[in-house]
């Protein structure tokens, strides 16, 4: 498991609550910028827990095991708290309610195939979060030795404290950004994936 649960402290604003996932994405982007011309993607082996530091509890790694299917390879304590158990080895979809799972599978598959990054917005009535509590997940692609996107670095945070009582969260929206420019689509293009809007950008 990545990191340990911190105790105490007051809840901050949403901006402060989501700062850890912004820092994890910045760390990933820094690894990407270090490749030739900044055009490549980091490998799983390049992800160094020391580079993520105090934000480890918000991080996780997903492994693709089939079309529209991935499992949690490494989990920080926040995702395990969301699931109410040790998350490592479980399907990622287990963190979400039944109504969200089909859309989630399509979003995750779009990130693998893009490759793309994605920002998922969450909501939950979980006890221990603010009423109408919100959360956010970032999904960032990683390549294997063959250059295939087979894993994702993830980051998760909630604007509120996570209750130890497991309750699935709802996917309320998502936004994706492709990592290759599509000249035929222009700068913006809609996909067939519910919730996911991909923005094509030059690598």
N, C-alpha and C positions, 0 to 999 in steps of 0.2 A: 504494500500500500504506500502511496505517496503521502508523506507528511502525517501529522497528528492533529487531532481536534484541539483548537484553542478554547480555553474557558474564560468566562468573564468578558468585560468590555461592553460598551453600549453600541447599539445599532446606529450606523451612520446613514447618510443619504444614499440614494441609488447610485449616484456618481462614485461615491467612495466605495460602495459595496461591489461595484463592477470593475474597480481599478485593478484587482488581481488578474482578471482575464485580459484586460488591455495590456498589462505587462507581459503576460504569457505570449500573446500574439506578437508583441514587439520583439520578444526574444526569438520567436520563430522567424520573424521577418529579418532579424539580424543575421540569422544563420543563412537565410536565403540570399541576402545581400552579399554574403561572403563567397557565394559561388561565382563562377565566371560570368561576368556581366550581370549578376543578380538574376539570371534567367532560370536557374535550377531550383530544386526543392531539397530540403534537408532529408537525411536518412534517419531512421529510428536510432541508429547508433550514435548519431550526433547530438541527440537530446541528452543533455547533462543535467541531472537534478540540481547541481550546484548553480547552474545558470538560471534556474527558475527560483531557487532560494526559498524564501518564506511563502511563496505562492504555490508550493507543491501540493498543498491540500486541495487546491482548486483544479489541479491538472489530472488528466487521464489519457490513456492511449487505447484506441480502438483498432481491432484487426479484422480485415475483411475475410470472411470464410465462405462467401457465396454471394450470388446476386441478391441485392436488397437485404443482406444479412451480415451483421458484424457482431463481434463479442468484445467485451471489455478485457483488454490484455493487462493493463496496469491501471489502478484506481487510486486517486487521492481520497482523503477522508470525506470531502463534501459529497461526492457522488455516492459513496457508500452510505452516508447519512440519508440521502434522498431515497435510496433503495431499501433502507432499513436493515442492511446486512452487508457482509463483505461482497463488494461488487465484482471483483476480479473473476473472470471466467464466465460471467453471466451475459446473456444477450443485452445489448444496449437498449433495446426496446422495452425491457422490463422496467425501466425507470419512468415510462410514460403510460398514461391511461390507454385503454383499448381504442378509444375513438381517435387517438393521435397516431397510432402505430403504423397505419398504412402510409400516411403522409410523411412520417418520419423516415420510413424505409426509402421512399423516393428521394427525399432530400439528401440522405446519406449517400445513396447510390450516385446522385448527381455530383456530389463532392468528389467521390472516388473517380468517376468517369471524366469529369471536367478537364483536368482537375480544377477544383474551385475551392474557395473558402466559403464558409457559411456562418451566419449569425442567427441563432434560433432564440426566439423569445418564448418565455414560459409563464404560466400562471398556475397558481395552486391555492386551494383553501386549507392547506395543511395547517394544523394547529402549531403554533409557535412562530408563524410568519405574520407579517402585517396583514390586516384584512385586504383581500384582493392581492395577495403577495405576488411579486413578479420575480422572474429569474432570467438568466441569459446563459447560453452556451455558444462557444466558438468552436468550429471544426476546421482544422488546418492540415492539409495533406502532407504525407511523408512518403518517400520512395524507398524501395528495397535495392539490393545490389544490382538488379537487372533494370532499374529505372522505372519499375511499375509502382503505381500508387497502391500500396497494400495496407497501409496503416494511416491513422489520423491522430494528430495531437489535439486533444480537446481541453477546454477550460470551462468551468461552470461556477456560477455565483448566484446568490439570491439577495434581494434587498430585505433581509430579515434573517432571524435565526432559524436553522433547520431543526424541526422536531425529531426526536428519535423514533417517533411512531411513523412507520412507513405509510406513505400515501402517494400514489402516482401523480405526476404532474401532467399538465396539458400543453401541447404545442400550440401556441396562439399565433405564431407567424414566423417567417424566416426570410432572410435576404442573402443571396449568394453573389460572389464575384469570381468570374472565370480568370484563369491565369494565362490565357492566350487570347489574342485579339482575333475577332471574327469579322472580317471585312464585309461579309455579306449581310451580317446582322446589324452593323453599325454599332453605336455606343451602347444602346439599350436593346435587350430582347427579352420577351416573355418566354417561359418554358412551359412544358406540359405538367410540371410538378406543382401540385397545390402548395400555396404559401411561398414557394421559392422563386424569387426573381433574380436572374443572373445578369450581371453587368459585365460586358466584355471589355477588357482593358489590355493594352499592350504590355507584354511581360518586360 
